[in-house]
Amino acid sequence: MTFPVNLTNEEWRERLDEDRFAVLRGAATEAPFTGSLLHVTAEGIFSCGGCGQHLFTSAQKFDSGCGWPSFDDCIPDTIVEERDASLGMVRTEILCSQCGGHLGHVFNDGPTATGLRYCVNSVAIDFDEAESN
């Protein structure tokens, strides 16, 4: 699959720290309950840590108790889904539609009307808090 932001591994390594590279470019997973964005409750936007594309709003975030930031929906056209048969199970991997960075997985067990739980690695995203007037 080709993405609008298409860098070589060397260029990604220059742009990303080791942990971000492992997750965004290598589909690694951070340990549960360790991510810096797990308990963020402020209003704002969550963006791809690789390319900066806006992915989720704070209104879409909820506490699923799974150990990773969870969202019940995404900003339209920002996520690409891929079948992931690694680890002896079938899951749906979620990727940034701009750079193809691995974000996490989406599951059909969410508690809201969408029925979805986007389970995202904190290291794969950035949070920009909304400015208050």
N, CA, C and O atoms as CSV, one atom per row, in Angstrom:
chain,resi,resn,atom,element,x,y,z
A,1,MET,N,N,0.851,-1.176,0.000
A,1,MET,CA,C,0.000,0.000,0.000
A,1,MET,C,C,0.901,1.245,0.000
A,1,MET,O,O,1.895,1.302,0.725
A,2,THR,N,N,0.548,2.216,-0.804
A,2,THR,CA,C,1.314,3.460,-0.886
A,2,THR,C,C,0.555,4.577,-0.166
A,2,THR,O,O,-0.669,4.673,-0.251
A,3,PHE,N,N,1.308,5.412,0.539
A,3,PHE,CA,C,0.725,6.505,1.309
A,3,PHE,C,C,1.295,7.841,0.850
A,3,PHE,O,O,2.415,7.883,0.341
A,4,PRO,N,N,0.548,8.938,1.018
A,4,PRO,CA,C,1.025,10.259,0.595
A,4,PRO,C,C,2.368,10.653,1.211
A,4,PRO,O,O,3.208,11.244,0.532
A,5,VAL,N,N,2.578,10.333,2.488
A,5,VAL,CA,C,3.872,10.586,3.128
A,5,VAL,C,C,4.635,9.265,3.052
A,5,VAL,O,O,4.299,8.303,3.742
A,6,ASN,N,N,5.656,9.231,2.212
A,6,ASN,CA,C,6.362,7.991,1.919
A,6,ASN,C,C,7.858,8.218,2.074
A,6,ASN,O,O,8.515,8.712,1.159
A,7,LEU,N,N,8.398,7.852,3.246
A,7,LEU,CA,C,9.809,8.043,3.538
A,7,LEU,C,C,10.520,6.698,3.595
A,7,LEU,O,O,9.885,5.662,3.788
A,8,THR,N,N,11.819,6.717,3.430
A,8,THR,CA,C,12.612,5.501,3.595
A,8,THR,C,C,12.749,5.202,5.087
A,8,THR,O,O,12.483,6.062,5.926
A,9,ASN,N,N,13.161,3.993,5.406
A,9,ASN,CA,C,13.387,3.647,6.810
A,9,ASN,C,C,14.437,4.563,7.433
A,9,ASN,O,O,14.318,4.944,8.598
A,10,GLU,N,N,15.456,4.914,6.666
A,10,GLU,CA,C,16.489,5.813,7.176
A,10,GLU,C,C,15.898,7.189,7.505
A,10,GLU,O,O,16.220,7.775,8.539
A,11,GLU,N,N,15.037,7.699,6.626
A,11,GLU,CA,C,14.399,8.992,6.880
A,11,GLU,C,C,13.480,8.928,8.099
A,11,GLU,O,O,13.430,9.870,8.890
A,12,TRP,N,N,12.746,7.808,8.252
A,12,TRP,CA,C,11.893,7.647,9.434
A,12,TRP,C,C,12.742,7.594,10.694
A,12,TRP,O,O,12.372,8.187,11.708
A,13,ARG,N,N,13.880,6.892,10.652
A,13,ARG,CA,C,14.764,6.801,11.827
A,13,ARG,C,C,15.303,8.167,12.233
A,13,ARG,O,O,15.503,8.424,13.420
A,14,GLU,N,N,15.538,9.041,11.265
A,14,GLU,CA,C,15.996,10.397,11.563
A,14,GLU,C,C,14.883,11.227,12.206
A,14,GLU,O,O,15.143,12.087,13.047
A,15,ARG,N,N,13.661,10.960,11.803
A,15,ARG,CA,C,12.516,11.741,12.257
A,15,ARG,C,C,11.969,11.268,13.604
A,15,ARG,O,O,11.491,12.083,14.393
A,16,LEU,N,N,12.030,9.974,13.875
A,16,LEU,CA,C,11.381,9.375,15.045
A,16,LEU,C,C,12.400,8.860,16.052
A,16,LEU,O,O,13.481,8.408,15.674
A,17,ASP,N,N,12.052,8.930,17.339
A,17,ASP,CA,C,12.921,8.289,18.325
A,17,ASP,C,C,12.736,6.772,18.233
A,17,ASP,O,O,11.859,6.293,17.514
A,18,GLU,N,N,13.550,6.030,18.952
A,18,GLU,CA,C,13.572,4.569,18.853
A,18,GLU,C,C,12.223,3.925,19.165
A,18,GLU,O,O,11.792,3.016,18.455
A,19,ASP,N,N,11.549,4.393,20.230
A,19,ASP,CA,C,10.256,3.813,20.602
A,19,ASP,C,C,9.192,4.093,19.549
A,19,ASP,O,O,8.417,3.207,19.188
A,20,ARG,N,N,9.157,5.316,19.063
A,20,ARG,CA,C,8.175,5.668,18.024
A,20,ARG,C,C,8.430,4.884,16.742
A,20,ARG,O,O,7.494,4.407,16.100
A,21,PHE,N,N,9.685,4.757,16.378
A,21,PHE,CA,C,10.018,3.996,15.168
A,21,PHE,C,C,9.545,2.548,15.313
A,21,PHE,O,O,8.955,1.991,14.388
A,22,ALA,N,N,9.805,1.937,16.475
A,22,ALA,CA,C,9.421,0.542,16.704
A,22,ALA,C,C,7.915,0.342,16.553
A,22,ALA,O,O,7.478,-0.655,15.977
A,23,VAL,N,N,7.117,1.282,17.067
A,23,VAL,CA,C,5.660,1.152,16.983
A,23,VAL,C,C,5.140,1.578,15.615
A,23,VAL,O,O,4.474,0.798,14.934
A,24,LEU,N,N,5.439,2.809,15.209
A,24,LEU,CA,C,4.868,3.343,13.962
A,24,LEU,C,C,5.353,2.612,12.715
A,24,LEU,O,O,4.570,2.394,11.791
A,25,ARG,N,N,6.616,2.234,12.670
A,25,ARG,CA,C,7.163,1.614,11.462
A,25,ARG,C,C,7.328,0.109,11.595
A,25,ARG,O,O,7.419,-0.592,10.587
A,26,GLY,N,N,7.369,-0.408,12.840
A,26,GLY,CA,C,7.591,-1.835,13.041
A,26,GLY,C,C,6.442,-2.574,13.686
A,26,GLY,O,O,6.549,-3.771,13.953
A,27,ALA,N,N,5.341,-1.883,13.943
A,27,ALA,CA,C,4.126,-2.473,14.524
A,27,ALA,C,C,4.353,-3.074,15.910
A,27,ALA,O,O,3.663,-4.017,16.299
A,28,ALA,N,N,5.313,-2.533,16.652
A,28,ALA,CA,C,5.501,-2.966,18.042
A,28,ALA,C,C,4.344,-2.423,18.887
A,28,ALA,O,O,3.546,-1.611,18.417
A,29,THR,N,N,4.269,-2.878,20.124
A,29,THR,CA,C,3.227,-2.426,21.045
A,29,THR,C,C,3.873,-2.012,22.355
A,29,THR,O,O,4.695,-2.742,22.910
A,30,GLU,N,N,3.497,-0.834,22.848
A,30,GLU,CA,C,4.000,-0.422,24.154
A,30,GLU,C,C,3.324,-1.250,25.242
A,30,GLU,O,O,2.224,-1.768,25.044
A,31,ALA,N,N,3.977,-1.370,26.374
A,31,ALA,CA,C,3.403,-2.126,27.487
A,31,ALA,C,C,2.106,-1.457,27.960
A,31,ALA,O,O,2.019,-0.230,27.978
A,32,PRO,N,N,1.102,-2.249,28.343
A,32,PRO,CA,C,-0.153,-1.663,28.815
A,32,PRO,C,C,0.055,-0.835,30.076
A,32,PRO,O,O,0.925,-1.128,30.896
A,33,PHE,N,N,-0.759,0.199,30.212
A,33,PHE,CA,C,-0.791,1.097,31.365
A,33,PHE,C,C,0.493,1.912,31.540
A,33,PHE,O,O,0.744,2.434,32.626
A,34,THR,N,N,1.311,2.028,30.482
A,34,THR,CA,C,2.553,2.797,30.568
A,34,THR,C,C,2.530,4.056,29.706
A,34,THR,O,O,3.391,4.921,29.866
A,35,GLY,N,N,1.580,4.174,28.809
A,35,GLY,CA,C,1.554,5.281,27.865
A,35,GLY,C,C,1.212,6.613,28.497
A,35,GLY,O,O,0.361,6.698,29.383
A,36,SER,N,N,1.881,7.646,28.036
A,36,SER,CA,C,1.693,8.987,28.593
A,36,SER,C,C,0.320,9.592,28.295
A,36,SER,O,O,-0.094,10.527,28.980
A,37,LEU,N,N,-0.384,9.086,27.300
A,37,LEU,CA,C,-1.678,9.669,26.926
A,37,LEU,C,C,-2.881,8.858,27.420
A,37,LEU,O,O,-4.025,9.184,27.102
A,38,LEU,N,N,-2.625,7.820,28.185
A,38,LEU,CA,C,-3.703,6.946,28.653
A,38,LEU,C,C,-4.756,7.704,29.452
A,38,LEU,O,O,-5.952,7.484,29.257
A,39,HIS,N,N,-4.336,8.583,30.339
A,39,HIS,CA,C,-5.283,9.250,31.238
A,39,HIS,C,C,-5.573,10.703,30.865
A,39,HIS,O,O,-6.085,11.458,31.692
A,40,VAL,N,N,-5.260,11.097,29.657
A,40,VAL,CA,C,-5.548,12.462,29.217
A,40,VAL,C,C,-7.060,12.654,29.147
A,40,VAL,O,O,-7.769,11.871,28.516
A,41,THR,N,N,-7.545,13.715,29.810
A,41,THR,CA,C,-8.984,14.016,29.789
A,41,THR,C,C,-9.268,15.415,29.263
A,41,THR,O,O,-10.429,15.803,29.129
A,42,ALA,N,N,-8.229,16.169,28.965
A,42,ALA,CA,C,-8.400,17.532,28.447
A,42,ALA,C,C,-8.983,17.493,27.039
A,42,ALA,O,O,-8.911,16.477,26.348
A,43,GLU,N,N,-9.560,18.614,26.630
A,43,GLU,CA,C,-10.083,18.726,25.267
A,43,GLU,C,C,-8.940,19.017,24.313
A,43,GLU,O,O,-8.030,19.784,24.627
A,44,GLY,N,N,-8.999,18.391,23.136
A,44,GLY,CA,C,-7.968,18.615,22.139
A,44,GLY,C,C,-8.017,17.584,21.031
A,44,GLY,O,O,-9.016,16.890,20.843
A,45,ILE,N,N,-6.921,17.501,20.306
A,45,ILE,CA,C,-6.807,16.631,19.131
A,45,ILE,C,C,-5.626,15.688,19.304
A,45,ILE,O,O,-4.555,16.093,19.755
A,46,PHE,N,N,-5.831,14.431,18.943
A,46,PHE,CA,C,-4.774,13.424,18.921
A,46,PHE,C,C,-4.340,13.244,17.472
A,46,PHE,O,O,-5.163,12.997,16.591
A,47,SER,N,N,-3.029,13.371,17.237
A,47,SER,CA,C,-2.475,13.342,15.880
A,47,SER,C,C,-1.457,12.226,15.745
A,47,SER,O,O,-0.920,11.735,16.738
A,48,CYS,N,N,-1.197,11.831,14.510
A,48,CYS,CA,C,-0.193,10.812,14.215
A,48,CYS,C,C,1.180,11.323,14.647
A,48,CYS,O,O,1.562,12.445,14.317
A,49,GLY,N,N,1.907,10.507,15.375
A,49,GLY,CA,C,3.244,10.860,15.824
A,49,GLY,C,C,4.279,10.823,14.717
A,49,GLY,O,O,5.405,11.283,14.903
A,50,GLY,N,N,3.909,10.282,13.569
A,50,GLY,CA,C,4.833,10.233,12.446
A,50,GLY,C,C,4.703,11.403,11.503
A,50,GLY,O,O,5.705,11.984,11.084
A,51,CYS,N,N,3.466,11.757,11.163
A,51,CYS,CA,C,3.258,12.790,10.143
A,51,CYS,C,C,2.424,13.975,10.617
A,51,CYS,O,O,2.344,14.986,9.918
A,52,GLY,N,N,1.807,13.873,11.780
A,52,GLY,CA,C,1.022,14.987,12.320
A,52,GLY,C,C,-0.429,15.046,11.898
A,52,GLY,O,O,-1.144,15.961,12.307
A,53,GLN,N,N,-0.889,14.097,11.090
A,53,GLN,CA,C,-2.302,14.120,10.673
A,53,GLN,C,C,-3.211,13.975,11.900
A,53,GLN,O,O,-2.965,13.126,12.757
A,54,HIS,N,N,-4.258,14.802,11.985
A,54,HIS,CA,C,-5.246,14.679,13.057
A,54,HIS,C,C,-5.994,13.365,12.876
A,54,HIS,O,O,-6.429,13.039,11.771
A,55,LEU,N,N,-6.144,12.609,13.967
A,55,LEU,CA,C,-6.767,11.281,13.914
A,55,LEU,C,C,-8.022,11.161,14.763
A,55,LEU,O,O,-9.033,10.621,14.315
A,56,PHE,N,N,-7.956,11.671,16.004
A,56,PHE,CA,C,-9.035,11.516,16.965
A,56,PHE,C,C,-9.247,12.828,17.714
A,56,PHE,O,O,-8.324,13.631,17.853
A,57,THR,N,N,-10.473,13.036,18.194
A,57,THR,CA,C,-10.756,14.180,19.064
A,57,THR,C,C,-10.901,13.678,20.494
A,57,THR,O,O,-11.128,12.491,20.727
A,58,SER,N,N,-10.772,14.579,21.433
A,58,SER,CA,C,-10.945,14.203,22.837
A,58,SER,C,C,-12.373,13.720,23.106
A,58,SER,O,O,-12.590,12.920,24.016
A,59,ALA,N,N,-13.337,14.190,22.334
A,59,ALA,CA,C,-14.724,13.749,22.503
A,59,ALA,C,C,-14.890,12.274,22.129
A,59,ALA,O,O,-15.852,11.636,22.557
A,60,GLN,N,N,-13.976,11.736,21.347
A,60,GLN,CA,C,-14.034,10.334,20.932
A,60,GLN,C,C,-13.294,9.406,21.899
A,60,GLN,O,O,-13.381,8.185,21.768
A,61,LYS,N,N,-12.577,9.966,22.855
A,61,LYS,CA,C,-11.772,9.177,23.789
A,61,LYS,C,C,-12.619,8.704,24.956
A,61,LYS,O,O,-13.501,9.422,25.428
A,62,PHE,N,N,-12.346,7.486,25.420
A,62,PHE,CA,C,-13.008,6.968,26.614
A,62,PHE,C,C,-12.053,6.030,27.351
A,62,PHE,O,O,-11.071,5.565,26.773
A,63,ASP,N,N,-12.333,5.758,28.600
A,63,ASP,CA,C,-11.517,4.858,29.409
A,63,ASP,C,C,-12.065,3.449,29.287
A,63,ASP,O,O,-13.093,3.116,29.876
A,64,SER,N,N,-11.369,2.626,28.515
A,64,SER,CA,C,-11.835,1.256,28.303
A,64,SER,C,C,-11.279,0.297,29.345
A,64,SER,O,O,-11.769,-0.825,29.478
A,65,GLY,N,N,-10.262,0.727,30.084
A,65,GLY,CA,C,-9.644,-0.141,31.076
A,65,GLY,C,C,-8.670,-1.144,30.475
A,65,GLY,O,O,-8.168,-2.015,31.185
A,66,CYS,N,N,-8.392,-1.035,29.170
A,66,CYS,CA,C,-7.539,-2.016,28.492
A,66,CYS,C,C,-6.046,-1.713,28.625
A,66,CYS,O,O,-5.217,-2.574,28.331
A,67,GLY,N,N,-5.690,-0.493,29.068
A,67,GLY,CA,C,-4.285,-0.159,29.241
A,67,GLY,C,C,-3.696,0.721,28.156
A,67,GLY,O,O,-2.533,1.114,28.244
A,68,TRP,N,N,-4.478,1.037,27.136
A,68,TRP,CA,C,-4.047,1.923,26.060
A,68,TRP,C,C,-5.137,2.966,25.820
A,68,TRP,O,O,-6.308,2.704,26.095
A,69,PRO,N,N,-4.772,4.140,25.313
A,69,PRO,CA,C,-5.811,5.117,24.976
A,69,PRO,C,C,-6.831,4.491,24.020
A,69,PRO,O,O,-6.463,3.818,23.057
A,70,SER,N,N,-8.104,4.721,24.299
A,70,SER,CA,C,-9.171,4.134,23.486
A,70,SER,C,C,-10.107,5.214,22.976
A,70,SER,O,O,-10.381,6.200,23.660
A,71,PHE,N,N,-10.586,5.010,21.771
A,71,PHE,CA,C,-11.468,5.966,21.100
A,71,PHE,C,C,-12.610,5.179,20.479
A,71,PHE,O,O,-12.414,4.047,20.037
A,72,ASP,N,N,-13.808,5.770,20.441
A,72,ASP,CA,C,-14.956,5.065,19.865
A,72,ASP,C,C,-15.185,5.397,18.393
A,72,ASP,O,O,-16.076,4.834,17.757
A,73,ASP,N,N,-14.384,6.307,17.858
A,73,ASP,CA,C,-14.479,6.679,16.444
A,73,ASP,C,C,-13.208,7.435,16.092
A,73,ASP,O,O,-12.403,7.759,16.965
A,74,CYS,N,N,-13.038,7.710,14.813
A,74,CYS,CA,C,-11.886,8.495,14.366
A,74,CYS,C,C,-12.396,9.645,13.490
A,74,CYS,O,O,-13.549,9.651,13.058
A,75,ILE,N,N,-11.530,10.595,13.245
A,75,ILE,CA,C,-11.864,11.652,12.295
A,75,ILE,C,C,-11.978,10.986,10.926
A,75,ILE,O,O,-11.100,10.200,10.570
A,76,PRO,N,N,-13.020,11.264,10.148
A,76,PRO,CA,C,-13.232,10.564,8.873
A,76,PRO,C,C,-12.008,10.593,7.948
A,76,PRO,O,O,-11.319,11.604,7.818
A,77,ASP,N,N,-11.774,9.448,7.318
A,77,ASP,CA,C,-10.736,9.267,6.297
A,77,ASP,C,C,-9.311,9.391,6.825
A,77,ASP,O,O,-8.396,9.674,6.052
A,78,THR,N,N,-9.106,9.187,8.115
A,78,THR,CA,C,-7.759,9.301,8.675
A,78,THR,C,C,-7.132,7.956,9.018
A,78,THR,O,O,-5.930,7.873,9.274
A,79,ILE,N,N,-7.942,6.906,9.023
A,79,ILE,CA,C,-7.482,5.575,9.428
A,79,ILE,C,C,-7.712,4.587,8.284
A,79,ILE,O,O,-8.750,4.598,7.623
A,80,VAL,N,N,-6.708,3.734,8.074
A,80,VAL,CA,C,-6.814,2.621,7.133
A,80,VAL,C,C,-6.792,1.346,7.970
A,80,VAL,O,O,-5.992,1.217,8.897
A,81,GLU,N,N,-7.660,0.422,7.643
A,81,GLU,CA,C,-7.711,-0.854,8.364
A,81,GLU,C,C,-7.090,-1.959,7.534
A,81,GLU,O,O,-7.301,-2.032,6.324
A,82,GLU,N,N,-6.317,-2.825,8.192
A,82,GLU,CA,C,-5.664,-3.966,7.556
A,82,GLU,C,C,-5.886,-5.204,8.413
A,82,GLU,O,O,-5.931,-5.113,9.639
A,83,ARG,N,N,-6.022,-6.342,7.781
A,83,ARG,CA,C,-6.123,-7.614,8.504
A,83,ARG,C,C,-4.766,-7.926,9.119
A,83,ARG,O,O,-3.737,-7.819,8.451
A,84,ASP,N,N,-4.764,-8.309,10.389
A,84,ASP,CA,C,-3.545,-8.647,11.111
A,84,ASP,C,C,-3.709,-10.043,11.702
A,84,ASP,O,O,-4.494,-10.247,12.629
A,85,ALA,N,N,-2.962,-10.999,11.159
A,85,ALA,CA,C,-3.044,-12.380,11.635
A,85,ALA,C,C,-1.825,-12.767,12.472
A,85,ALA,O,O,-1.530,-13.952,12.634
A,86,SER,N,N,-1.122,-11.774,13.002
A,86,SER,CA,C,0.038,-12.063,13.840
A,86,SER,C,C,-0.404,-12.550,15.223
A,86,SER,O,O,-1.573,-12.423,15.587
A,87,LEU,N,N,0.502,-13.085,15.959
A,87,LEU,CA,C,0.266,-13.558,17.330
A,87,LEU,C,C,-0.788,-14.651,17.419
A,87,LEU,O,O,-1.392,-14.833,18.476
A,88,GLY,N,N,-1.023,-15.384,16.329
A,88,GLY,CA,C,-1.944,-16.515,16.345
A,88,GLY,C,C,-3.407,-16.153,16.452
A,88,GLY,O,O,-4.225,-16.991,16.830
A,89,MET,N,N,-3.759,-14.898,16.122
A,89,MET,CA,C,-5.167,-14.468,16.147
A,89,MET,C,C,-5.398,-13.479,15.013
A,89,MET,O,O,-4.451,-12.913,14.467
A,90,VAL,N,N,-6.641,-13.279,14.671
A,90,VAL,CA,C,-6.972,-12.309,13.626
A,90,VAL,C,C,-7.530,-11.067,14.290
A,90,VAL,O,O,-8.491,-11.125,15.057
A,91,ARG,N,N,-6.898,-9.927,13.974
A,91,ARG,CA,C,-7.331,-8.636,14.496
A,91,ARG,C,C,-7.364,-7.658,13.332
A,91,ARG,O,O,-6.946,-7.987,12.222
A,92,THR,N,N,-7.862,-6.459,13.588
A,92,THR,CA,C,-7.871,-5.405,12.579
A,92,THR,C,C,-6.890,-4.325,13.006
A,92,THR,O,O,-7.123,-3.596,13.970
A,93,GLU,N,N,-5.786,-4.237,12.269
A,93,GLU,CA,C,-4.763,-3.233,12.528
A,93,GLU,C,C,-5.246,-1.889,11.999
A,93,GLU,O,O,-5.930,-1.827,10.978
A,94,ILE,N,N,-4.888,-0.813,12.697
A,94,ILE,CA,C,-5.210,0.530,12.216
A,94,ILE,C,C,-3.920,1.279,11.900
A,94,ILE,O,O,-2.959,1.269,12.670
A,95,LEU,N,N,-3.935,1.931,10.731
A,95,LEU,CA,C,-2.795,2.673,10.222
A,95,LEU,C,C,-3.213,4.096,9.902
A,95,LEU,O,O,-4.362,4.340,9.534
A,96,CYS,N,N,-2.288,5.035,10.040
A,96,CYS,CA,C,-2.532,6.410,9.614
A,96,CYS,C,C,-2.679,6.427,8.098
A,96,CYS,O,O,-1.846,5.858,7.392
A,97,SER,N,N,-3.718,7.065,7.592
A,97,SER,CA,C,-3.957,7.092,6.145
A,97,SER,C,C,-2.968,7.975,5.391
A,97,SER,O,O,-2.883,7.890,4.166
A,98,GLN,N,N,-2.222,8.819,6.095
A,98,GLN,CA,C,-1.242,9.693,5.442
A,98,GLN,C,C,0.131,9.045,5.308
A,98,GLN,O,O,0.773,9.153,4.264
A,99,CYS,N,N,0.586,8.362,6.383
A,99,CYS,CA,C,1.949,7.831,6.369
A,99,CYS,C,C,2.030,6.319,6.553
A,99,CYS,O,O,3.113,5.743,6.448
A,100,GLY,N,N,0.903,5.671,6.824
A,100,GLY,CA,C,0.906,4.222,7.017
A,100,GLY,C,C,1.457,3.784,8.355
A,100,GLY,O,O,1.723,2.599,8.554
A,101,GLY,N,N,1.634,4.725,9.287
A,101,GLY,CA,C,2.150,4.378,10.604
A,101,GLY,C,C,1.189,3.490,11.374
A,101,GLY,O,O,-0.019,3.730,11.394
A,102,HIS,N,N,1.739,2.457,12.011
A,102,HIS,CA,C,0.941,1.557,12.848
A,102,HIS,C,C,0.520,2.299,14.108
A,102,HIS,O,O,1.358,2.843,14.828
A,103,LEU,N,N,-0.781,2.318,14.370
A,103,LEU,CA,C,-1.322,3.001,15.541
A,103,LEU,C,C,-1.749,2.025,16.622
A,103,LEU,O,O,-1.577,2.297,17.810
A,104,GLY,N,N,-2.299,0.898,16.222
A,104,GLY,CA,C,-2.822,-0.097,17.152
A,104,GLY,C,C,-3.813,-0.978,16.429
A,104,GLY,O,O,-3.574,-1.405,15.300
A,105,HIS,N,N,-4.944,-1.253,17.096
A,105,HIS,CA,C,-5.977,-2.121,16.522
A,105,HIS,C,C,-7.361,-1.567,16.859
A,105,HIS,O,O,-7.515,-0.781,17.795
A,106,VAL,N,N,-8.350,-1.980,16.095
A,106,VAL,CA,C,-9.736,-1.616,16.390
A,106,VAL,C,C,-10.512,-2.900,16.656
A,106,VAL,O,O,-10.327,-3.912,15.982
A,107,PHE,N,N,-11.385,-2.829,17.658
A,107,PHE,CA,C,-12.173,-3.985,18.073
A,107,PHE,C,C,-13.656,-3.609,18.073
A,107,PHE,O,O,-14.007,-2.436,18.200
A,108,ASN,N,N,-14.503,-4.596,17.931
A,108,ASN,CA,C,-15.958,-4.385,17.905
A,108,ASN,C,C,-16.586,-4.615,19.278
A,108,ASN,O,O,-17.639,-5.243,19.389
A,109,ASP,N,N,-15.930,-4.101,20.324
A,109,ASP,CA,C,-16.458,-4.300,21.673
A,109,ASP,C,C,-16.587,-2.988,22.450
A,109,ASP,O,O,-16.575,-2.979,23.681
A,110,GLY,N,N,-16.708,-1.895,21.722
A,110,GLY,CA,C,-16.823,-0.589,22.375
A,110,GLY,C,C,-18.171,-0.381,23.026
A,110,GLY,O,O,-19.168,-0.955,22.590
A,111,PRO,N,N,-18.213,0.438,24.071
A,111,PRO,CA,C,-19.438,0.626,24.851
A,111,PRO,C,C,-20.399,1.683,24.307
A,111,PRO,O,O,-21.516,1.808,24.809
A,112,THR,N,N,-19.989,2.441,23.293
A,112,THR,CA,C,-20.858,3.508,22.795
A,112,THR,C,C,-21.643,3.037,21.575
A,112,THR,O,O,-21.539,1.879,21.170
A,113,ALA,N,N,-22.417,3.928,21.001
A,113,ALA,CA,C,-23.263,3.598,19.855
A,113,ALA,C,C,-22.468,3.096,18.652
A,113,ALA,O,O,-23.005,2.345,17.837
A,114,THR,N,N,-21.200,3.494,18.521
A,114,THR,CA,C,-20.395,3.013,17.386
A,114,THR,C,C,-20.052,1.539,17.535
A,114,THR,O,O,-19.849,0.844,16.538
A,115,GLY,N,N,-19.986,1.058,18.767
A,115,GLY,CA,C,-19.606,-0.323,19.023
A,115,GLY,C,C,-18.122,-0.583,18.810
A,115,GLY,O,O,-17.683,-1.733,18.850
A,116,LEU,N,N,-17.342,0.480,18.584
A,116,LEU,CA,C,-15.920,0.328,18.280
A,116,LEU,C,C,-15.037,0.758,19.441
A,116,LEU,O,O,-15.407,1.600,20.259
A,117,ARG,N,N,-13.847,0.144,19.484
A,117,ARG,CA,C,-12.809,0.536,20.438
A,117,ARG,C,C,-11.487,0.575,19.669
A,117,ARG,O,O,-10.861,-0.456,19.421
A,118,TYR,N,N,-11.085,1.783,19.303
A,118,TYR,CA,C,-9.780,1.978,18.684
A,118,TYR,C,C,-8.768,1.981,19.823
A,118,TYR,O,O,-8.755,2.906,20.636
A,119,CYS,N,N,-7.936,0.973,19.888
A,119,CYS,CA,C,-6.957,0.791,20.945
A,119,CYS,C,C,-5.608,1.249,20.383
A,119,CYS,O,O,-5.046,0.598,19.503
A,120,VAL,N,N,-5.092,2.373,20.896
A,120,VAL,CA,C,-3.973,3.073,20.254
A,120,VAL,C,C,-2.775,3.175,21.205
A,120,VAL,O,O,-2.933,3.445,22.395
A,121,ASN,N,N,-1.599,2.959,20.666
A,121,ASN,CA,C,-0.366,3.150,21.430
A,121,ASN,C,C,-0.132,4.636,21.666
A,121,ASN,O,O,-0.164,5.421,20.719
A,122,SER,N,N,0.103,5.036,22.922
A,122,SER,CA,C,0.395,6.444,23.223
A,122,SER,C,C,1.592,6.949,22.439
A,122,SER,O,O,1.592,8.086,21.967
A,123,VAL,N,N,2.606,6.119,22.298
A,123,VAL,CA,C,3.833,6.541,21.628
A,123,VAL,C,C,3.606,6.811,20.136
A,123,VAL,O,O,4.434,7.459,19.494
A,124,ALA,N,N,2.507,6.326,19.587
A,124,ALA,CA,C,2.211,6.509,18.163
A,124,ALA,C,C,1.479,7.809,17.872
A,124,ALA,O,O,1.326,8.190,16.712
A,125,ILE,N,N,1.024,8.495,18.925
A,125,ILE,CA,C,0.226,9.709,18.724
A,125,ILE,C,C,0.733,10.864,19.583
A,125,ILE,O,O,1.447,10.663,20.565
A,126,ASP,N,N,0.354,12.056,19.196
A,126,ASP,CA,C,0.613,13.275,19.960
A,126,ASP,C,C,-0.725,13.862,20.368
A,126,ASP,O,O,-1.746,13.604,19.731
A,127,PHE,N,N,-0.715,14.653,21.437
A,127,PHE,CA,C,-1.930,15.327,21.877
A,127,PHE,C,C,-1.699,16.823,21.897
A,127,PHE,O,O,-0.729,17.305,22.481
A,128,ASP,N,N,-2.599,17.559,21.252
A,128,ASP,CA,C,-2.568,19.009,21.278
A,128,ASP,C,C,-3.814,19.482,22.007
A,128,ASP,O,O,-4.931,19.349,21.508
A,129,GLU,N,N,-3.606,20.036,23.197
A,129,GLU,CA,C,-4.718,20.509,24.005
A,129,GLU,C,C,-5.343,21.737,23.358
A,129,GLU,O,O,-4.648,22.622,22.859
A,130,ALA,N,N,-6.673,21.768,23.379
A,130,ALA,CA,C,-7.403,22.917,22.809
A,130,ALA,C,C,-7.101,24.161,23.626
A,130,ALA,O,O,-7.005,24.103,24.852
A,131,GLU,N,N,-6.956,25.259,22.955
A,131,GLU,CA,C,-6.735,26.519,23.643
A,131,GLU,C,C,-8.051,27.016,24.213
A,131,GLU,O,O,-9.090,26.968,23.554
A,132,SER,N,N,-7.988,27.493,25.450
A,132,SER,CA,C,-9.198,28.061,26.055
A,132,SER,C,C,-9.147,29.570,25.890
A,132,SER,O,O,-8.080,30.180,25.957
A,133,ASN,N,N,-10.303,30.155,25.675
A,133,ASN,CA,C,-10.366,31.610,25.452
A,133,ASN,C,C,-10.576,32.366,26.723
A,133,ASN,O,O,-10.652,33.594,26.705
